[in-house]
């Protein structure tokens, strides 16, 4: 996500939705840290504004999480972040095997 921050920021500016599915302890935590970092780098926001931006995405239901505990890994072995705009998949951001 950090490597593609500029592109992701443009997609978010155009109204993209972000869906995270994966391990709550590892991948989801990393995504939570990367989103405000991306907003600061690519969007020029300060730390407080970046946190507010992420909160606003959640409130608008544009950032959704479907995360699970490690015990579920046998059932759901992959973790994925999807970026969706207007019902179309823009990118698969991260996939853990």
GULUM-621765 format. One record per residue: x, y, z of N, C-alpha, C, O in turn. Coordinates in nm, 2 decimals, always signed. Layout:
// residues N
     n_xx     n_yy     n_zz    ca_xx    ca_yy    ca_zz     c_xx     c_yy     c_zz     o_xx     o_yy     o_zz
        X        Y        Z        X        Y        Z        X        Y        Z        X        Y        Z
...
// end
This chain:
// residues 97
     n_xx     n_yy     n_zz    ca_xx    ca_yy    ca_zz     c_xx     c_yy     c_zz     o_xx     o_yy     o_zz
    +0.08    -0.12    +0.00    +0.00    +0.00    +0.00    +0.09    +0.13    +0.00    +0.06    +0.22    -0.07
    +0.19    +0.12    +0.08    +0.28    +0.24    +0.09    +0.35    +0.27    -0.05    +0.37    +0.38    -0.08
    +0.38    +0.16    -0.12    +0.45    +0.18    -0.25    +0.36    +0.24    -0.35    +0.40    +0.31    -0.44
    +0.23    +0.22    -0.34    +0.13    +0.27    -0.43    +0.04    +0.38    -0.38    -0.07    +0.40    -0.42
    +0.10    +0.45    -0.28    +0.02    +0.55    -0.20    -0.04    +0.65    -0.29    -0.16    +0.69    -0.28
    +0.03    +0.70    -0.39    -0.02    +0.81    -0.48    -0.14    +0.76    -0.56    -0.25    +0.83    -0.57
    -0.13    +0.64    -0.61    -0.24    +0.58    -0.69    -0.36    +0.55    -0.60    -0.48    +0.58    -0.64
    -0.34    +0.49    -0.49    -0.45    +0.47    -0.39    -0.52    +0.59    -0.35    -0.64    +0.60    -0.34
    -0.44    +0.70    -0.32    -0.50    +0.83    -0.28    -0.59    +0.88    -0.39    -0.70    +0.93    -0.36
    -0.55    +0.87    -0.51    -0.63    +0.92    -0.62    -0.76    +0.84    -0.63    -0.87    +0.89    -0.65
    -0.75    +0.71    -0.61    -0.87    +0.62    -0.62    -0.97    +0.66    -0.50    -1.09    +0.67    -0.52
    -0.91    +0.68    -0.38    -1.00    +0.72    -0.27    -1.06    +0.86    -0.30    -1.18    +0.88    -0.27
    -0.99    +0.95    -0.36    -1.04    +1.08    -0.39    -1.15    +1.07    -0.49    -1.24    +1.15    -0.50
    -1.15    +0.97    -0.58    -1.26    +0.94    -0.67    -1.37    +0.86    -0.62    -1.46    +0.82    -0.69
    -1.37    +0.83    -0.49    -1.48    +0.76    -0.42    -1.47    +0.61    -0.41    -1.57    +0.54    -0.38
    -1.35    +0.56    -0.42    -1.33    +0.41    -0.41    -1.36    +0.36    -0.27    -1.35    +0.44    -0.17
    -1.40    +0.24    -0.26    -1.43    +0.17    -0.13    -1.32    +0.07    -0.11    -1.26    +0.01    -0.20
    -1.28    +0.05    +0.02    -1.17    -0.04    +0.06    -1.22    -0.15    +0.15    -1.28    -0.12    +0.25
    -1.20    -0.28    +0.11    -1.25    -0.39    +0.18    -1.13    -0.47    +0.22    -1.04    -0.51    +0.14
    -1.12    -0.50    +0.35    -1.01    -0.58    +0.41    -1.06    -0.71    +0.46    -1.16    -0.71    +0.54
    -1.00    -0.82    +0.42    -1.04    -0.95    +0.48    -0.92    -1.02    +0.51    -0.83    -1.04    +0.43
    -0.90    -1.06    +0.64    -0.78    -1.13    +0.68    -0.76    -1.14    +0.83    -0.86    -1.12    +0.91
    -0.65    -1.18    +0.87    -0.61    -1.20    +1.01    -0.61    -1.07    +1.08    -0.54    -0.97    +1.05
    -0.68    -1.06    +1.19    -0.70    -0.94    +1.27    -0.57    -0.90    +1.34    -0.54    -0.78    +1.35
    -0.49    -1.00    +1.38    -0.37    -0.97    +1.45    -0.25    -0.93    +1.37    -0.16    -0.86    +1.41
    -0.25    -0.96    +1.24    -0.13    -0.93    +1.16    -0.17    -0.83    +1.04    -0.15    -0.71    +1.06
    -0.23    -0.89    +0.94    -0.26    -0.81    +0.82    -0.35    -0.69    +0.85    -0.32    -0.58    +0.80
    -0.46    -0.71    +0.92    -0.56    -0.60    +0.94    -0.49    -0.49    +1.02    -0.52    -0.37    +0.99
    -0.41    -0.52    +1.12    -0.34    -0.42    +1.20    -0.24    -0.34    +1.11    -0.23    -0.22    +1.13
    -0.18    -0.41    +1.02    -0.08    -0.34    +0.93    -0.16    -0.24    +0.83    -0.11    -0.13    +0.81
    -0.27    -0.29    +0.78    -0.35    -0.20    +0.70    -0.40    -0.08    +0.77    -0.40    +0.03    +0.72
    -0.45    -0.10    +0.90    -0.49    +0.01    +0.98    -0.38    +0.12    +1.00    -0.41    +0.24    +1.00
    -0.26    +0.07    +1.01    -0.14    +0.16    +1.02    -0.11    +0.23    +0.89    -0.06    +0.34    +0.88
    -0.12    +0.15    +0.78    -0.08    +0.20    +0.65    -0.18    +0.31    +0.59    -0.13    +0.40    +0.52
    -0.31    +0.30    +0.62    -0.40    +0.40    +0.56    -0.37    +0.54    +0.61    -0.36    +0.63    +0.52
    -0.36    +0.57    +0.73    -0.33    +0.71    +0.77    -0.19    +0.75    +0.72    -0.17    +0.87    +0.68
    -0.09    +0.66    +0.71    +0.04    +0.69    +0.66    +0.03    +0.73    +0.51    +0.09    +0.82    +0.47
    -0.06    +0.66    +0.44    -0.08    +0.69    +0.30    -0.14    +0.83    +0.28    -0.10    +0.90    +0.20
    -0.24    +0.86    +0.37    -0.30    +0.99    +0.36    -0.20    +1.10    +0.39    -0.21    +1.21    +0.34
    -0.11    +1.08    +0.48    -0.01    +1.18    +0.52    +0.09    +1.20    +0.40    +0.12    +1.31    +0.36
    +0.13    +1.09    +0.34    +0.23    +1.09    +0.23    +0.17    +1.15    +0.10    +0.22    +1.25    +0.05
    +0.07    +1.08    +0.06    +0.01    +1.11    -0.07    -0.09    +1.23    -0.07    -0.10    +1.31    -0.16
    -0.16    +1.24    +0.05    -0.26    +1.34    +0.06    -0.22    +1.47    +0.12    -0.29    +1.57    +0.13
    -0.10    +1.47    +0.18    -0.04    +1.58    +0.25    -0.11    +1.62    +0.38    -0.10    +1.73    +0.43
    -0.18    +1.52    +0.44    -0.25    +1.55    +0.57    -0.16    +1.53    +0.68    -0.06    +1.46    +0.68
    -0.19    +1.60    +0.79    -0.11    +1.58    +0.91    -0.17    +1.46    +0.98    -0.27    +1.40    +0.94
    -0.10    +1.42    +1.09    -0.14    +1.29    +1.16    -0.29    +1.29    +1.21    -0.36    +1.20    +1.19
    -0.33    +1.40    +1.27    -0.47    +1.41    +1.32    -0.57    +1.41    +1.21    -0.67    +1.34    +1.21
    -0.54    +1.48    +1.10    -0.63    +1.49    +0.98    -0.64    +1.35    +0.92    -0.74    +1.31    +0.87
    -0.52    +1.28    +0.91    -0.52    +1.15    +0.85    -0.61    +1.05    +0.93    -0.68    +0.97    +0.87
    -0.60    +1.06    +1.06    -0.69    +0.97    +1.15    -0.83    +1.00    +1.13    -0.92    +0.92    +1.12
    -0.86    +1.13    +1.12    -1.00    +1.18    +1.09    -1.05    +1.13    +0.96    -1.17    +1.09    +0.94
    -0.96    +1.13    +0.86    -1.00    +1.08    +0.72    -1.03    +0.94    +0.72    -1.13    +0.90    +0.66
    -0.95    +0.86    +0.79    -0.98    +0.71    +0.81    -1.12    +0.69    +0.88    -1.20    +0.61    +0.84
    -1.14    +0.77    +0.98    -1.27    +0.76    +1.06    -1.38    +0.79    +0.97    -1.49    +0.73    +0.97
    -1.36    +0.89    +0.88    -1.47    +0.93    +0.79    -1.50    +0.82    +0.69    -1.61    +0.80    +0.65
    -1.39    +0.76    +0.64    -1.41    +0.64    +0.55    -1.49    +0.54    +0.61    -1.58    +0.48    +0.55
    -1.46    +0.51    +0.74    -1.54    +0.40    +0.81    -1.69    +0.45    +0.83    -1.78    +0.37    +0.80
    -1.71    +0.57    +0.86    -1.84    +0.62    +0.88    -1.92    +0.62    +0.75    -2.04    +0.59    +0.75
    -1.86    +0.65    +0.64    -1.92    +0.64    +0.51    -1.93    +0.50    +0.45    -1.98    +0.48    +0.34
    -1.88    +0.40    +0.53    -1.88    +0.26    +0.49    -1.80    +0.24    +0.36    -1.83    +0.15    +0.28
    -1.69    +0.32    +0.35    -1.60    +0.31    +0.24    -1.48    +0.23    +0.28    -1.40    +0.19    +0.19
    -1.46    +0.21    +0.41    -1.35    +0.12    +0.46    -1.42    +0.02    +0.55    -1.47    +0.05    +0.66
    -1.42    -0.10    +0.50    -1.48    -0.21    +0.58    -1.38    -0.32    +0.60    -1.29    -0.35    +0.52
    -1.40    -0.39    +0.72    -1.31    -0.49    +0.76    -1.39    -0.62    +0.79    -1.49    -0.62    +0.85
    -1.34    -0.73    +0.73    -1.39    -0.86    +0.76    -1.27    -0.94    +0.81    -1.21    -1.01    +0.74
    -1.25    -0.93    +0.94    -1.12    -0.99    +1.00    -1.16    -1.10    +1.09    -1.27    -1.11    +1.15
    -1.06    -1.19    +1.11    -1.09    -1.31    +1.19    -0.96    -1.34    +1.28    -0.85    -1.29    +1.25
    -0.99    -1.42    +1.38    -0.88    -1.46    +1.46    -0.80    -1.57    +1.40    -0.85    -1.63    +1.30
    -0.68    -1.60    +1.44    -0.59    -1.70    +1.38    -0.66    -1.84    +1.37    -0.63    -1.91    +1.28
    -0.74    -1.87    +1.47    -0.81    -2.00    +1.46    -0.89    -2.03    +1.34    -0.91    -2.14    +1.29
    -0.93    -1.92    +1.27    -1.01    -1.93    +1.15    -0.92    -1.95    +1.02    -0.97    -1.97    +0.91
    -0.79    -1.95    +1.04    -0.70    -1.96    +0.92    -0.72    -2.09    +0.84    -0.70    -2.09    +0.72
    -0.76    -2.19    +0.91    -0.78    -2.32    +0.84    -0.89    -2.31    +0.74    -0.90    -2.37    +0.64
    -0.99    -2.22    +0.78    -1.11    -2.20    +0.69    -1.08    -2.09    +0.59    -1.12    -2.11    +0.47
    -1.02    -1.99    +0.63    -0.99    -1.87    +0.54    -0.84    -1.85    +0.53    -0.79    -1.76    +0.60
    -0.77    -1.93    +0.45    -0.63    -1.92    +0.45    -0.57    -1.79    +0.38    -0.45    -1.77    +0.40
    -0.64    -1.71    +0.31    -0.59    -1.60    +0.24    -0.64    -1.47    +0.30    -0.76    -1.46    +0.35
    -0.56    -1.37    +0.30    -0.60    -1.23    +0.34    -0.59    -1.14    +0.22    -0.50    -1.14    +0.15
    -0.70    -1.06    +0.21    -0.70    -0.98    +0.09    -0.76    -0.84    +0.12    -0.85    -0.83    +0.20
    -0.70    -0.74    +0.05    -0.76    -0.61    +0.06    -0.80    -0.57    -0.09    -0.72    -0.59    -0.18
    -0.93    -0.54    -0.10    -0.98    -0.50    -0.23    -1.01    -0.36    -0.24    -1.07    -0.30    -0.14
    -0.98    -0.29    -0.35    -1.02    -0.15    -0.37    -1.12    -0.16    -0.48    -1.10    -0.20    -0.59
    -1.24    -0.11    -0.45    -1.36    -0.11    -0.54    -1.41    +0.02    -0.56    -1.43    +0.10    -0.47
    -1.44    +0.05    -0.69    -1.51    +0.18    -0.72    -1.62    +0.15    -0.82    -1.60    +0.08    -0.92
    -1.74    +0.21    -0.79    -1.85    +0.19    -0.88    -1.88    +0.04    -0.92    -1.91    +0.01    -1.03
    -1.86    -0.04    -0.82    -1.88    -0.18    -0.84    -1.78    -0.26    -0.91    -1.79    -0.38    -0.93
    -1.67    -0.19    -0.95    -1.56    -0.26    -1.03    -1.44    -0.28    -0.94    -1.40    -0.18    -0.86
    -1.38    -0.39    -0.95    -1.25    -0.41    -0.87    -1.14    -0.34    -0.94    -1.11    -0.36    -1.05
    -1.08    -0.25    -0.86    -0.97    -0.17    -0.91    -0.84    -0.24    -0.89    -0.75    -0.24    -0.98
    -0.82    -0.30    -0.77    -0.70    -0.37    -0.74    -0.71    -0.46    -0.62    -0.80    -0.44    -0.53
    -0.63    -0.57    -0.62    -0.61    -0.65    -0.50    -0.48    -0.60    -0.44    -0.38    -0.61    -0.50
    -0.49    -0.54    -0.33    -0.38    -0.47    -0.27    -0.28    -0.57    -0.20    -0.16    -0.55    -0.21
    -0.33    -0.67    -0.13    -0.24    -0.75    -0.05    -0.30    -0.89    -0.05    -0.42    -0.91    -0.03
    -0.22    -0.99    -0.06    -0.27    -1.13    -0.05    -0.17    -1.21    +0.02    -0.05    -1.22    -0.02
    -0.21    -1.27    +0.13    -0.12    -1.35    +0.22    -0.16    -1.50    +0.20    -0.28    -1.53    +0.21
    -0.06    -1.58    +0.17    -0.09    -1.73    +0.15    -0.06    -1.80    +0.28    -0.08    -1.92    +0.28
// end
